[in-house]
């Protein structure tokens, strides 16, 4: 493996993503400037300047024309991905925790945190409707929760949205009916759901949780298909686009990192077989927990973002690309 180590953030990474072609890498961190990089050589193209707090999530539309960021400064911003200019800003009373584009790139979803008298919400807005994007206007889909919604993403084209909660609960909503979920899974995780990612084919979801497991779920009914166990909390998990492999990232809780040796902290990324649930490889790199990871569309690269403030782009060597699993 020949990793690129990208240093553009002053604080811990919160999200890395590739665009659909994989030539660009988008990253955001607990500092206020999300960045975009060339995947090929790790050159930084620029940053999106405008937030005044930690940026918790970033997503990019399918055609790389726009990107969306969710921040602790109580805003979600939609950017022109090429020019770096802010197109829309959505304000709320509490910090925004996650955000994402729909399949078509016309809708955005975002989660807000529960604070004082404000409940946690998940909202969806249509970028084509200037009324919804105007200051103080209502979103066309909004639902409230007593427990913090930590992550949300579109799962079936532009119709369904899946939400992960701090309690470990998973729920799926139809955008035409914000009143009640169509599917619920209470049993798969015991602690907070840290990350939800869709498989490239759109058939599976993978959820990462603080209960030291990741779960492969059926996207149609949130039924648990497989579960992958780790020794430490799992902060992020992703699915390979061209092999039956899963990658998990995490490590000792960030608060305990100063008392933990690198080997005991389990800061490596671990690769599991999707079907047999067995770990068969791991790779090192970060000096602290891995907070986020994404698999490149080609299947031969993984990007990871850590508590140490680095983005690492790991390119697999021939041993992995030629690897076949012994049944």
Secondary structure as GFF3:
##gff-version 3
##sequence-region A 1 327
A	DSSP	beta_strand	4	7	.	.	.	ID=ss1
A	DSSP	beta_strand	13	18	.	.	.	ID=ss2
A	DSSP	beta_strand	24	29	.	.	.	ID=ss3
A	DSSP	beta_strand	34	38	.	.	.	ID=ss4
A	DSSP	beta_strand	44	48	.	.	.	ID=ss5
A	DSSP	beta_strand	55	60	.	.	.	ID=ss6
A	DSSP	beta_strand	66	71	.	.	.	ID=ss7
A	DSSP	beta_strand	75	80	.	.	.	ID=ss8
A	DSSP	beta_strand	86	91	.	.	.	ID=ss9
A	DSSP	beta_strand	96	101	.	.	.	ID=ss10
A	DSSP	beta_strand	107	112	.	.	.	ID=ss11
A	DSSP	beta_strand	120	126	.	.	.	ID=ss12
A	DSSP	alpha_helix	130	133	.	.	.	ID=ss13
A	DSSP	beta_strand	141	145	.	.	.	ID=ss14
A	DSSP	beta_strand	149	156	.	.	.	ID=ss15
A	DSSP	beta_strand	160	165	.	.	.	ID=ss16
A	DSSP	beta_strand	170	174	.	.	.	ID=ss17
A	DSSP	beta_strand	183	185	.	.	.	ID=ss18
A	DSSP	beta_strand	193	198	.	.	.	ID=ss19
A	DSSP	beta_strand	204	209	.	.	.	ID=ss20
A	DSSP	beta_strand	213	218	.	.	.	ID=ss21
A	DSSP	beta_strand	224	229	.	.	.	ID=ss22
A	DSSP	beta_strand	234	239	.	.	.	ID=ss23
A	DSSP	beta_strand	245	250	.	.	.	ID=ss24
A	DSSP	three_ten_helix	254	259	.	.	.	ID=ss25
A	DSSP	alpha_helix	262	265	.	.	.	ID=ss26
A	DSSP	beta_strand	269	273	.	.	.	ID=ss27
A	DSSP	beta_strand	279	283	.	.	.	ID=ss28
A	DSSP	beta_strand	290	295	.	.	.	ID=ss29
A	DSSP	beta_strand	301	306	.	.	.	ID=ss30
A	DSSP	beta_strand	310	315	.	.	.	ID=ss31
A	DSSP	alpha_helix	318	321	.	.	.	ID=ss32
###
